[in-house]
Amino acid sequence: MSNKKKLPNLGVKVWNLSKAVAKYAVYGFKTVSLATYKERLDECDKCEHRVKDSGVCGLCGCDTVLKAEWSTEQCPDNPPKWKATI
């Protein structure tokens, strides 16, 4: 039996990223402060859903390094480990 986490399929990943990019654009491509960015990545690094070798979130399939920087995004976990700042 494999210990690999099952990631969302390509369609789900594309949909999630498309929604995130659209929201990011609507709000003017705003990013979080460096301190907030580091805090978010620290949370992602500790998270059981993060795929360690790739830095991808196992829940939404997105790159944690990218989405942690966008002020419009929040962690997809329930409850979120970090929230949008818009």
N, CA, C and O atoms as a CHARMM CRD file, in Angstrom:
* protein
*
  344
    1    1 MET  N      0.82200  -1.17600   0.00000 PROA 1      0.00000
    2    1 MET  CA     0.00000   0.00000   0.00000 PROA 1      0.00000
    3    1 MET  C      0.87200   1.24800   0.00000 PROA 1      0.00000
    4    1 MET  O      1.85900   1.32500   0.73200 PROA 1      0.00000
    5    2 SER  N      0.50600   2.21300  -0.81700 PROA 2      0.00000
    6    2 SER  CA     1.30500   3.42000  -0.96600 PROA 2      0.00000
    7    2 SER  C      0.94200   4.45600   0.09600 PROA 2      0.00000
    8    2 SER  O     -0.21900   4.59200   0.48300 PROA 2      0.00000
    9    3 ASN  N      1.96500   5.18600   0.55900 PROA 3      0.00000
   10    3 ASN  CA     1.74800   6.26800   1.51000 PROA 3      0.00000
   11    3 ASN  C      1.54200   7.60800   0.80300 PROA 3      0.00000
   12    3 ASN  O      1.36900   8.63400   1.46100 PROA 3      0.00000
   13    4 LYS  N      1.55800   7.60800  -0.53700 PROA 4      0.00000
   14    4 LYS  CA     1.39400   8.83900  -1.28400 PROA 4      0.00000
   15    4 LYS  C     -0.00600   9.39300  -1.11900 PROA 4      0.00000
   16    4 LYS  O     -0.98900   8.65200  -1.13700 PROA 4      0.00000
   17    5 LYS  N     -0.08600  10.70800  -0.95800 PROA 5      0.00000
   18    5 LYS  CA    -1.37800  11.36200  -0.84200 PROA 5      0.00000
   19    5 LYS  C     -1.99800  11.50400  -2.22400 PROA 5      0.00000
   20    5 LYS  O     -1.30500  11.73100  -3.21500 PROA 5      0.00000
   21    6 LYS  N     -3.30800  11.36400  -2.26600 PROA 6      0.00000
   22    6 LYS  CA    -4.01300  11.54500  -3.51900 PROA 6      0.00000
   23    6 LYS  C     -4.31100  13.02700  -3.69200 PROA 6      0.00000
   24    6 LYS  O     -5.00500  13.63000  -2.87200 PROA 6      0.00000
   25    7 LEU  N     -3.78600  13.60500  -4.75600 PROA 7      0.00000
   26    7 LEU  CA    -4.00600  15.01100  -5.05600 PROA 7      0.00000
   27    7 LEU  C     -5.28200  15.18300  -5.86700 PROA 7      0.00000
   28    7 LEU  O     -5.74800  14.23200  -6.49500 PROA 7      0.00000
   29    8 PRO  N     -5.84900  16.37700  -5.86000 PROA 8      0.00000
   30    8 PRO  CA    -6.99500  16.63700  -6.72500 PROA 8      0.00000
   31    8 PRO  C     -6.60300  16.39300  -8.18800 PROA 8      0.00000
   32    8 PRO  O     -5.44000  16.54400  -8.56400 PROA 8      0.00000
   33    9 ASN  N     -7.58800  16.01500  -9.00100 PROA 9      0.00000
   34    9 ASN  CA    -7.27000  15.76600 -10.41200 PROA 9      0.00000
   35    9 ASN  C     -6.98400  17.08200 -11.12800 PROA 9      0.00000
   36    9 ASN  O     -7.18800  18.15900 -10.56700 PROA 9      0.00000
   37   10 LEU  N     -6.51400  16.99000 -12.36300 PROA 10     0.00000
   38   10 LEU  CA    -6.09700  18.16600 -13.11600 PROA 10     0.00000
   39   10 LEU  C     -7.23800  19.17400 -13.28400 PROA 10     0.00000
   40   10 LEU  O     -7.01800  20.38000 -13.16600 PROA 10     0.00000
   41   11 GLY  N     -8.43100  18.69900 -13.55300 PROA 11     0.00000
   42   11 GLY  CA    -9.56800  19.60600 -13.71700 PROA 11     0.00000
   43   11 GLY  C     -9.83700  20.41900 -12.46700 PROA 11     0.00000
   44   11 GLY  O    -10.09700  21.62000 -12.55000 PROA 11     0.00000
   45   12 VAL  N     -9.77600  19.77900 -11.31000 PROA 12     0.00000
   46   12 VAL  CA    -9.99000  20.46500 -10.03100 PROA 12     0.00000
   47   12 VAL  C     -8.86700  21.47100  -9.78600 PROA 12     0.00000
   48   12 VAL  O     -9.12100  22.59100  -9.34200 PROA 12     0.00000
   49   13 LYS  N     -7.63100  21.07300 -10.07400 PROA 13     0.00000
   50   13 LYS  CA    -6.50300  21.99500  -9.88400 PROA 13     0.00000
   51   13 LYS  C     -6.64500  23.23600 -10.76800 PROA 13     0.00000
   52   13 LYS  O     -6.43300  24.35800 -10.31000 PROA 13     0.00000
   53   14 VAL  N     -7.00500  23.02600 -12.03500 PROA 14     0.00000
   54   14 VAL  CA    -7.17000  24.14900 -12.96500 PROA 14     0.00000
   55   14 VAL  C     -8.30100  25.05700 -12.49200 PROA 14     0.00000
   56   14 VAL  O     -8.16200  26.28000 -12.51100 PROA 14     0.00000
   57   15 TRP  N     -9.41400  24.47000 -12.06900 PROA 15     0.00000
   58   15 TRP  CA   -10.54300  25.25200 -11.57100 PROA 15     0.00000
   59   15 TRP  C    -10.13700  26.07600 -10.34600 PROA 15     0.00000
   60   15 TRP  O    -10.42500  27.27200 -10.27900 PROA 15     0.00000
   61   16 ASN  N     -9.47500  25.44400  -9.38400 PROA 16     0.00000
   62   16 ASN  CA    -9.05700  26.14900  -8.16200 PROA 16     0.00000
   63   16 ASN  C     -8.09800  27.29200  -8.47000 PROA 16     0.00000
   64   16 ASN  O     -8.24100  28.39000  -7.93100 PROA 16     0.00000
   65   17 LEU  N     -7.12700  27.03700  -9.33300 PROA 17     0.00000
   66   17 LEU  CA    -6.16500  28.07900  -9.67500 PROA 17     0.00000
   67   17 LEU  C     -6.83100  29.19700 -10.46800 PROA 17     0.00000
   68   17 LEU  O     -6.51600  30.37000 -10.26600 PROA 17     0.00000
   69   18 SER  N     -7.74100  28.85000 -11.36200 PROA 18     0.00000
   70   18 SER  CA    -8.45500  29.86800 -12.14500 PROA 18     0.00000
   71   18 SER  C     -9.26100  30.79400 -11.24300 PROA 18     0.00000
   72   18 SER  O     -9.24200  32.01100 -11.42600 PROA 18     0.00000
   73   19 LYS  N     -9.96100  30.22900 -10.28100 PROA 19     0.00000
   74   19 LYS  CA   -10.73000  31.05000  -9.33300 PROA 19     0.00000
   75   19 LYS  C     -9.79300  31.96400  -8.54200 PROA 19     0.00000
   76   19 LYS  O    -10.09200  33.14000  -8.33100 PROA 19     0.00000
   77   20 ALA  N     -8.66800  31.41800  -8.11000 PROA 20     0.00000
   78   20 ALA  CA    -7.71400  32.19300  -7.31200 PROA 20     0.00000
   79   20 ALA  C     -7.12400  33.34300  -8.12900 PROA 20     0.00000
   80   20 ALA  O     -7.01500  34.46300  -7.63000 PROA 20     0.00000
   81   21 VAL  N     -6.74900  33.07800  -9.36600 PROA 21     0.00000
   82   21 VAL  CA    -6.16200  34.11700 -10.21600 PROA 21     0.00000
   83   21 VAL  C     -7.19000  35.20200 -10.50700 PROA 21     0.00000
   84   21 VAL  O     -6.85700  36.38600 -10.48200 PROA 21     0.00000
   85   22 ALA  N     -8.42600  34.82100 -10.78100 PROA 22     0.00000
   86   22 ALA  CA    -9.48000  35.80400 -11.06100 PROA 22     0.00000
   87   22 ALA  C     -9.69800  36.71800  -9.86000 PROA 22     0.00000
   88   22 ALA  O     -9.78800  37.93600 -10.01300 PROA 22     0.00000
   89   23 LYS  N     -9.78300  36.14000  -8.67800 PROA 23     0.00000
   90   23 LYS  CA    -9.98600  36.94000  -7.46000 PROA 23     0.00000
   91   23 LYS  C     -8.77500  37.84500  -7.20900 PROA 23     0.00000
   92   23 LYS  O     -8.93200  39.00500  -6.82800 PROA 23     0.00000
   93   24 TYR  N     -7.59700  37.32300  -7.42000 PROA 24     0.00000
   94   24 TYR  CA    -6.35700  38.08000  -7.25400 PROA 24     0.00000
   95   24 TYR  C     -6.34200  39.28300  -8.20500 PROA 24     0.00000
   96   24 TYR  O     -5.93800  40.37600  -7.81000 PROA 24     0.00000
   97   25 ALA  N     -6.77800  39.09000  -9.44600 PROA 25     0.00000
   98   25 ALA  CA    -6.82500  40.16900 -10.43200 PROA 25     0.00000
   99   25 ALA  C     -7.88100  41.20600 -10.06200 PROA 25     0.00000
  100   25 ALA  O     -7.61900  42.40700 -10.12700 PROA 25     0.00000
  101   26 VAL  N     -9.06000  40.75500  -9.67900 PROA 26     0.00000
  102   26 VAL  CA   -10.14700  41.67600  -9.32300 PROA 26     0.00000
  103   26 VAL  C     -9.72600  42.60800  -8.19300 PROA 26     0.00000
  104   26 VAL  O    -10.09800  43.78200  -8.18700 PROA 26     0.00000
  105   27 TYR  N     -8.96600  42.10400  -7.25200 PROA 27     0.00000
  106   27 TYR  CA    -8.54000  42.91300  -6.10800 PROA 27     0.00000
  107   27 TYR  C     -7.19000  43.60300  -6.32700 PROA 27     0.00000
  108   27 TYR  O     -6.57000  44.07300  -5.37300 PROA 27     0.00000
  109   28 GLY  N     -6.74000  43.66300  -7.57400 PROA 28     0.00000
  110   28 GLY  CA    -5.55900  44.46600  -7.88700 PROA 28     0.00000
  111   28 GLY  C     -4.22000  43.81900  -7.63700 PROA 28     0.00000
  112   28 GLY  O     -3.23300  44.52000  -7.42000 PROA 28     0.00000
  113   29 PHE  N     -4.15600  42.49700  -7.66100 PROA 29     0.00000
  114   29 PHE  CA    -2.89500  41.76200  -7.51300 PROA 29     0.00000
  115   29 PHE  C     -2.15000  42.13900  -6.22900 PROA 29     0.00000
  116   29 PHE  O     -0.92800  42.29200  -6.23300 PROA 29     0.00000
  117   30 LYS  N     -2.89500  42.28600  -5.14000 PROA 30     0.00000
  118   30 LYS  CA    -2.28100  42.66500  -3.86500 PROA 30     0.00000
  119   30 LYS  C     -1.64900  41.45200  -3.19100 PROA 30     0.00000
  120   30 LYS  O     -2.20600  40.35400  -3.18700 PROA 30     0.00000
  121   31 THR  N     -0.47400  41.68600  -2.62600 PROA 31     0.00000
  122   31 THR  CA     0.23200  40.63500  -1.90500 PROA 31     0.00000
  123   31 THR  C      0.28800  40.98600  -0.41900 PROA 31     0.00000
  124   31 THR  O      0.03400  42.12300  -0.02300 PROA 31     0.00000
  125   32 VAL  N      0.61900  40.00600   0.37700 PROA 32     0.00000
  126   32 VAL  CA     0.73800  40.21100   1.81700 PROA 32     0.00000
  127   32 VAL  C      2.14500  40.69400   2.15200 PROA 32     0.00000
  128   32 VAL  O      3.04600  40.63400   1.31600 PROA 32     0.00000
  129   33 SER  N      2.32100  41.16700   3.36300 PROA 33     0.00000
  130   33 SER  CA     3.64900  41.59700   3.81100 PROA 33     0.00000
  131   33 SER  C      4.57700  40.38500   3.87700 PROA 33     0.00000
  132   33 SER  O      4.12200  39.24100   3.90400 PROA 33     0.00000
  133   34 LEU  N      5.85200  40.64700   3.90100 PROA 34     0.00000
  134   34 LEU  CA     6.83600  39.57000   3.98200 PROA 34     0.00000
  135   34 LEU  C      6.64000  38.75600   5.26200 PROA 34     0.00000
  136   34 LEU  O      6.76500  37.53100   5.24800 PROA 34     0.00000
  137   35 ALA  N      6.33400  39.43300   6.35400 PROA 35     0.00000
  138   35 ALA  CA     6.12400  38.73000   7.63200 PROA 35     0.00000
  139   35 ALA  C      4.91700  37.79400   7.54100 PROA 35     0.00000
  140   35 ALA  O      4.98600  36.65200   7.99600 PROA 35     0.00000
  141   36 THR  N      3.81600  38.26800   6.95900 PROA 36     0.00000
  142   36 THR  CA     2.62100  37.43500   6.80900 PROA 36     0.00000
  143   36 THR  C      2.89700  36.26900   5.87500 PROA 36     0.00000
  144   36 THR  O      2.46700  35.14400   6.13000 PROA 36     0.00000
  145   37 TYR  N      3.60800  36.53600   4.80400 PROA 37     0.00000
  146   37 TYR  CA     3.97800  35.49500   3.84600 PROA 37     0.00000
  147   37 TYR  C      4.76400  34.38000   4.54700 PROA 37     0.00000
  148   37 TYR  O      4.47900  33.19800   4.35900 PROA 37     0.00000
  149   38 LYS  N      5.74100  34.76500   5.34300 PROA 38     0.00000
  150   38 LYS  CA     6.55100  33.78000   6.06200 PROA 38     0.00000
  151   38 LYS  C      5.69600  32.99100   7.05800 PROA 38     0.00000
  152   38 LYS  O      5.85700  31.77900   7.19400 PROA 38     0.00000
  153   39 GLU  N      4.78200  33.68800   7.75800 PROA 39     0.00000
  154   39 GLU  CA     3.88700  32.99600   8.70200 PROA 39     0.00000
  155   39 GLU  C      3.01500  31.97200   7.97700 PROA 39     0.00000
  156   39 GLU  O      2.83100  30.85300   8.45600 PROA 39     0.00000
  157   40 ARG  N      2.48800  32.35900   6.83600 PROA 40     0.00000
  158   40 ARG  CA     1.64800  31.43900   6.05900 PROA 40     0.00000
  159   40 ARG  C      2.44400  30.21500   5.60800 PROA 40     0.00000
  160   40 ARG  O      1.97600  29.08300   5.73000 PROA 40     0.00000
  161   41 LEU  N      3.63200  30.44700   5.09300 PROA 41     0.00000
  162   41 LEU  CA     4.45300  29.31100   4.64500 PROA 41     0.00000
  163   41 LEU  C      4.84700  28.41200   5.81200 PROA 41     0.00000
  164   41 LEU  O      4.92000  27.19300   5.65700 PROA 41     0.00000
  165   42 ASP  N      5.09900  28.99800   6.97200 PROA 42     0.00000
  166   42 ASP  CA     5.40300  28.19300   8.16200 PROA 42     0.00000
  167   42 ASP  C      4.22400  27.27800   8.49400 PROA 42     0.00000
  168   42 ASP  O      4.41100  26.10800   8.82800 PROA 42     0.00000
  169   43 GLU  N      3.00600  27.82500   8.39800 PROA 43     0.00000
  170   43 GLU  CA     1.81300  27.00500   8.63800 PROA 43     0.00000
  171   43 GLU  C      1.70700  25.89100   7.59900 PROA 43     0.00000
  172   43 GLU  O      1.39800  24.74700   7.93500 PROA 43     0.00000
  173   44 CYS  N      1.96000  26.22700   6.35200 PROA 44     0.00000
  174   44 CYS  CA     1.91200  25.21400   5.28700 PROA 44     0.00000
  175   44 CYS  C      2.96800  24.12200   5.51700 PROA 44     0.00000
  176   44 CYS  O      2.70100  22.93700   5.32100 PROA 44     0.00000
  177   45 ASP  N      4.15600  24.53600   5.93100 PROA 45     0.00000
  178   45 ASP  CA     5.23200  23.57000   6.16600 PROA 45     0.00000
  179   45 ASP  C      4.87400  22.56400   7.25700 PROA 45     0.00000
  180   45 ASP  O      5.32300  21.41800   7.21500 PROA 45     0.00000
  181   46 LYS  N      4.07100  22.98400   8.23100 PROA 46     0.00000
  182   46 LYS  CA     3.66500  22.11300   9.33900 PROA 46     0.00000
  183   46 LYS  C      2.43300  21.26800   9.00400 PROA 46     0.00000
  184   46 LYS  O      2.11200  20.31900   9.71900 PROA 46     0.00000
  185   47 CYS  N      1.75700  21.61500   7.92900 PROA 47     0.00000
  186   47 CYS  CA     0.46000  21.01800   7.61500 PROA 47     0.00000
  187   47 CYS  C      0.58600  19.58900   7.09000 PROA 47     0.00000
  188   47 CYS  O      1.47200  19.27400   6.29600 PROA 47     0.00000
  189   48 GLU  N     -0.32000  18.74200   7.55300 PROA 48     0.00000
  190   48 GLU  CA    -0.33300  17.34100   7.11600 PROA 48     0.00000
  191   48 GLU  C     -0.81700  17.18000   5.68000 PROA 48     0.00000
  192   48 GLU  O     -0.62900  16.11900   5.08600 PROA 48     0.00000
  193   49 HSD  N     -1.43400  18.20800   5.11300 PROA 49     0.00000
  194   49 HSD  CA    -1.94700  18.11900   3.74900 PROA 49     0.00000
  195   49 HSD  C     -0.92300  18.53700   2.69200 PROA 49     0.00000
  196   49 HSD  O     -1.10500  18.24600   1.51000 PROA 49     0.00000
  197   50 ARG  N      0.13600  19.20900   3.09900 PROA 50     0.00000
  198   50 ARG  CA     1.13900  19.67500   2.14100 PROA 50     0.00000
  199   50 ARG  C      1.97000  18.49300   1.64800 PROA 50     0.00000
  200   50 ARG  O      2.43300  17.66800   2.43600 PROA 50     0.00000
  201   51 VAL  N      2.14600  18.43100   0.34600 PROA 51     0.00000
  202   51 VAL  CA     2.98700  17.40100  -0.25100 PROA 51     0.00000
  203   51 VAL  C      4.42300  17.91000  -0.14600 PROA 51     0.00000
  204   51 VAL  O      4.82100  18.82400  -0.86800 PROA 51     0.00000
  205   52 LYS  N      5.18600  17.31700   0.74900 PROA 52     0.00000
  206   52 LYS  CA     6.49000  17.85700   1.14200 PROA 52     0.00000
  207   52 LYS  C      7.47900  18.00000  -0.00400 PROA 52     0.00000
  208   52 LYS  O      8.20100  18.99600  -0.06500 PROA 52     0.00000
  209   53 ASP  N      7.53100  17.04600  -0.90100 PROA 53     0.00000
  210   53 ASP  CA     8.52700  17.08800  -1.97300 PROA 53     0.00000
  211   53 ASP  C      8.23000  18.13200  -3.03600 PROA 53     0.00000
  212   53 ASP  O      9.13300  18.57600  -3.74500 PROA 53     0.00000
  213   54 SER  N      6.96900  18.52500  -3.15100 PROA 54     0.00000
  214   54 SER  CA     6.61200  19.44600  -4.22800 PROA 54     0.00000
  215   54 SER  C      6.12500  20.80600  -3.74800 PROA 54     0.00000
  216   54 SER  O      6.08400  21.74900  -4.53900 PROA 54     0.00000
  217   55 GLY  N      5.75800  20.93600  -2.48500 PROA 55     0.00000
  218   55 GLY  CA     5.22900  22.19000  -1.98000 PROA 55     0.00000
  219   55 GLY  C      3.80100  22.46700  -2.41400 PROA 55     0.00000
  220   55 GLY  O      3.32900  23.60200  -2.35700 PROA 55     0.00000
  221   56 VAL  N      3.12300  21.42300  -2.84500 PROA 56     0.00000
  222   56 VAL  CA     1.74200  21.54800  -3.30400 PROA 56     0.00000
  223   56 VAL  C      0.79500  21.23000  -2.15400 PROA 56     0.00000
  224   56 VAL  O      1.05300  20.33700  -1.34800 PROA 56     0.00000
  225   57 CYS  N     -0.30300  21.97200  -2.09100 PROA 57     0.00000
  226   57 CYS  CA    -1.33500  21.68800  -1.09900 PROA 57     0.00000
  227   57 CYS  C     -2.11900  20.46500  -1.56000 PROA 57     0.00000
  228   57 CYS  O     -2.61000  20.42600  -2.68800 PROA 57     0.00000
  229   58 GLY  N     -2.23300  19.48200  -0.69700 PROA 58     0.00000
  230   58 GLY  CA    -2.95500  18.26600  -1.02900 PROA 58     0.00000
  231   58 GLY  C     -4.45900  18.44200  -1.07000 PROA 58     0.00000
  232   58 GLY  O     -5.16600  17.57300  -1.58000 PROA 58     0.00000
  233   59 LEU  N     -4.96700  19.55300  -0.54000 PROA 59     0.00000
  234   59 LEU  CA    -6.40900  19.79400  -0.55800 PROA 59     0.00000
  235   59 LEU  C     -6.86800  20.45500  -1.85200 PROA 59     0.00000
  236   59 LEU  O     -7.84200  20.01500  -2.46200 PROA 59     0.00000
  237   60 CYS  N     -6.17100  21.51100  -2.27400 PROA 60     0.00000
  238   60 CYS  CA    -6.60400  22.23900  -3.47800 PROA 60     0.00000
  239   60 CYS  C     -5.72600  21.95500  -4.69000 PROA 60     0.00000
  240   60 CYS  O     -6.13900  22.19600  -5.82400 PROA 60     0.00000
  241   61 GLY  N     -4.51100  21.44000  -4.45800 PROA 61     0.00000
  242   61 GLY  CA    -3.61100  21.12800  -5.55700 PROA 61     0.00000
  243   61 GLY  C     -2.76900  22.29700  -6.02200 PROA 61     0.00000
  244   61 GLY  O     -2.05100  22.18400  -7.01600 PROA 61     0.00000
  245   62 CYS  N     -2.84500  23.42500  -5.31800 PROA 62     0.00000
  246   62 CYS  CA    -2.11200  24.62200  -5.72600 PROA 62     0.00000
  247   62 CYS  C     -0.72800  24.68400  -5.06500 PROA 62     0.00000
  248   62 CYS  O     -0.46600  24.02900  -4.05600 PROA 62     0.00000
  249   63 ASP  N      0.13600  25.48700  -5.66800 PROA 63     0.00000
  250   63 ASP  CA     1.48300  25.71500  -5.14600 PROA 63     0.00000
  251   63 ASP  C      1.38600  26.62800  -3.92400 PROA 63     0.00000
  252   63 ASP  O      0.92700  27.76500  -4.03200 PROA 63     0.00000
  253   64 THR  N      1.81000  26.13800  -2.78100 PROA 64     0.00000
  254   64 THR  CA     1.69600  26.90700  -1.53900 PROA 64     0.00000
  255   64 THR  C      2.56400  28.16500  -1.56000 PROA 64     0.00000
  256   64 THR  O      2.18200  29.17900  -0.97800 PROA 64     0.00000
  257   65 VAL  N      3.71300  28.12000  -2.21300 PROA 65     0.00000
  258   65 VAL  CA     4.60800  29.27700  -2.27400 PROA 65     0.00000
  259   65 VAL  C      3.93700  30.42400  -3.02800 PROA 65     0.00000
  260   65 VAL  O      4.10600  31.58900  -2.67100 PROA 65     0.00000
  261   66 LEU  N      3.18900  30.09900  -4.05200 PROA 66     0.00000
  262   66 LEU  CA     2.50200  31.10500  -4.84600 PROA 66     0.00000
  263   66 LEU  C      1.30200  31.67600  -4.09100 PROA 66     0.00000
  264   66 LEU  O      1.20500  32.88800  -3.89800 PROA 66     0.00000
  265   67 LYS  N      0.39900  30.81000  -3.67000 PROA 67     0.00000
  266   67 LYS  CA    -0.84700  31.29000  -3.08100 PROA 67     0.00000
  267   67 LYS  C     -0.67500  31.91300  -1.69900 PROA 67     0.00000
  268   67 LYS  O     -1.49800  32.73400  -1.29300 PROA 67     0.00000
  269   68 ALA  N      0.35200  31.54900  -0.98300 PROA 68     0.00000
  270   68 ALA  CA     0.59000  32.15300   0.33700 PROA 68     0.00000
  271   68 ALA  C      0.92900  33.63400   0.21700 PROA 68     0.00000
  272   68 ALA  O      0.78400  34.38100   1.18400 PROA 68     0.00000
  273   69 GLU  N      1.37100  34.05900  -0.94100 PROA 69     0.00000
  274   69 GLU  CA     1.75300  35.45200  -1.15500 PROA 69     0.00000
  275   69 GLU  C      0.55400  36.34500  -1.49700 PROA 69     0.00000
  276   69 GLU  O      0.61400  37.55800  -1.29300 PROA 69     0.00000
  277   70 TRP  N     -0.51800  35.76800  -2.00700 PROA 70     0.00000
  278   70 TRP  CA    -1.66800  36.54500  -2.47300 PROA 70     0.00000
  279   70 TRP  C     -2.59100  36.90300  -1.31700 PROA 70     0.00000
  280   70 TRP  O     -3.01000  36.02600  -0.56200 PROA 70     0.00000
  281   71 SER  N     -2.90600  38.17500  -1.17500 PROA 71     0.00000
  282   71 SER  CA    -3.75100  38.62700  -0.07100 PROA 71     0.00000
  283   71 SER  C     -5.18200  38.09500  -0.17700 PROA 71     0.00000
  284   71 SER  O     -5.89800  38.05200   0.82300 PROA 71     0.00000
  285   72 THR  N     -5.59500  37.69900  -1.34900 PROA 72     0.00000
  286   72 THR  CA    -6.95800  37.22700  -1.59400 PROA 72     0.00000
  287   72 THR  C     -7.17400  35.76600  -1.22900 PROA 72     0.00000
  288   72 THR  O     -8.30900  35.29000  -1.23300 PROA 72     0.00000
  289   73 GLU  N     -6.12000  35.06300  -0.92000 PROA 73     0.00000
  290   73 GLU  CA    -6.22500  33.61700  -0.69100 PROA 73     0.00000
  291   73 GLU  C     -6.22900  33.25600   0.78500 PROA 73     0.00000
  292   73 GLU  O     -5.70000  33.97600   1.63300 PROA 73     0.00000
  293   74 GLN  N     -6.84200  32.12000   1.05800 PROA 74     0.00000
  294   74 GLN  CA    -6.78700  31.54700   2.40000 PROA 74     0.00000
  295   74 GLN  C     -6.53200  30.04900   2.27700 PROA 74     0.00000
  296   74 GLN  O     -6.76000  29.44700   1.22800 PROA 74     0.00000
  297   75 CYS  N     -6.07100  29.48100   3.33500 PROA 75     0.00000
  298   75 CYS  CA    -5.82300  28.04400   3.40600 PROA 75     0.00000
  299   75 CYS  C     -7.14400  27.30700   3.13700 PROA 75     0.00000
  300   75 CYS  O     -8.18300  27.69700   3.67000 PROA 75     0.00000
  301   76 PRO  N     -7.11600  26.24300   2.31400 PROA 76     0.00000
  302   76 PRO  CA    -8.34600  25.52700   2.00300 PROA 76     0.00000
  303   76 PRO  C     -8.80400  24.54600   3.08600 PROA 76     0.00000
  304   76 PRO  O     -9.86200  23.93200   2.95200 PROA 76     0.00000
  305   77 ASP  N     -8.03300  24.39700   4.13900 PROA 77     0.00000
  306   77 ASP  CA    -8.41200  23.46700   5.20500 PROA 77     0.00000
  307   77 ASP  C     -9.62700  24.01300   5.95300 PROA 77     0.00000
  308   77 ASP  O     -9.94000  25.20000   5.85800 PROA 77     0.00000
  309   78 ASN  N    -10.29800  23.15500   6.68300 PROA 78     0.00000
  310   78 ASN  CA   -11.46300  23.56400   7.45600 PROA 78     0.00000
  311   78 ASN  C    -11.24600  23.20900   8.91800 PROA 78     0.00000
  312   78 ASN  O    -11.33100  22.03200   9.26900 PROA 78     0.00000
  313   79 PRO  N    -10.97200  24.16500   9.77500 PROA 79     0.00000
  314   79 PRO  CA   -10.88800  25.59500   9.53200 PROA 79     0.00000
  315   79 PRO  C     -9.55700  25.96600   8.87800 PROA 79     0.00000
  316   79 PRO  O     -8.57600  25.23300   9.00100 PROA 79     0.00000
  317   80 PRO  N     -9.52800  27.11200   8.17800 PROA 80     0.00000
  318   80 PRO  CA    -8.28800  27.53400   7.51800 PROA 80     0.00000
  319   80 PRO  C     -7.18000  27.83100   8.52100 PROA 80     0.00000
  320   80 PRO  O     -7.43200  28.37300   9.59700 PROA 80     0.00000
  321   81 LYS  N     -5.97300  27.47600   8.16400 PROA 81     0.00000
  322   81 LYS  CA    -4.82000  27.75300   9.01900 PROA 81     0.00000
  323   81 LYS  C     -4.36700  29.20600   8.87600 PROA 81     0.00000
  324   81 LYS  O     -3.70800  29.74900   9.76300 PROA 81     0.00000
  325   82 TRP  N     -4.72800  29.83000   7.75000 PROA 82     0.00000
  326   82 TRP  CA    -4.50200  31.27400   7.54800 PROA 82     0.00000
  327   82 TRP  C     -5.60300  31.78500   6.62100 PROA 82     0.00000
  328   82 TRP  O     -6.14100  31.04700   5.79600 PROA 82     0.00000
  329   83 LYS  N     -5.92300  33.07300   6.78300 PROA 83     0.00000
  330   83 LYS  CA    -7.06000  33.64900   6.06700 PROA 83     0.00000
  331   83 LYS  C     -6.62600  34.76500   5.12500 PROA 83     0.00000
  332   83 LYS  O     -5.54000  35.33000   5.25000 PROA 83     0.00000
  333   84 ALA  N     -7.51600  35.06100   4.17500 PROA 84     0.00000
  334   84 ALA  CA    -7.30800  36.18000   3.26000 PROA 84     0.00000
  335   84 ALA  C     -7.26200  37.47900   4.05800 PROA 84     0.00000
  336   84 ALA  O     -7.87600  37.59100   5.11900 PROA 84     0.00000
  337   85 THR  N     -6.53300  38.45200   3.53700 PROA 85     0.00000
  338   85 THR  CA    -6.40000  39.73300   4.23400 PROA 85     0.00000
  339   85 THR  C     -7.03700  40.88200   3.46400 PROA 85     0.00000
  340   85 THR  O     -6.73300  42.04400   3.73400 PROA 85     0.00000
  341   86 ILE  N     -7.90500  40.58400   2.52200 PROA 86     0.00000
  342   86 ILE  CA    -8.57400  41.64700   1.75200 PROA 86     0.00000
  343   86 ILE  C     -9.79500  42.13500   2.50400 PROA 86     0.00000
  344   86 ILE  O    -10.49700  43.02800   2.02800 PROA 86     0.00000
